[in-house]
Amino acid sequence: MSELHPPPTIEEFYKFCTQRKLMAVRCMKCRHLMVPPRTICSQCHSSRVEWAQLGSKGKLVTYTIVHVAPTLFNHMAPYAVGIVEMPEEVRLPSIIRTSRLESLKIGMELELDFSPRPQDPSWPQWPRYFFKETA
């Protein structure tokens, strides 16, 4: 892949997040979308893949509320983690940000957003995507 088409790696995925783009990898043979990025299609096993930008809306498929968080997330507890289905038929795990956890409902529309790079030097210094209630 050329400089315009960087290899499908997790590092490149997060570089796109820095640009506020949520990306998947699409198989050029069968058109299957994959997140996290892979170099070989999980459906047809082709190695011809390309980056494809996903939209900014999704629907909440399932979620859970985290009350006892890992150390780096203690400041957020309680918080929601869920699976969001995009119109492109890709399902992504994500933190779900809301001002009221009780307002979360399966099937609700959510909107993509991005967090800045973490401040903790022990954590990878990549921005993160998350979903929030639509405005």
Secondary structure, DSSP 4 states (H G I P E B T S, - for coil): --TTS--S-HHHHHHHHHTT--EEEEETTT--EESS--SS-TTT----EEEEE--SEEEEEEEEEESS--GGGGGG-SEEEEEEE-TTS-EEEEEEE-S-GGG--TT-EEEEEEE---S-TTS----EEEEEE--
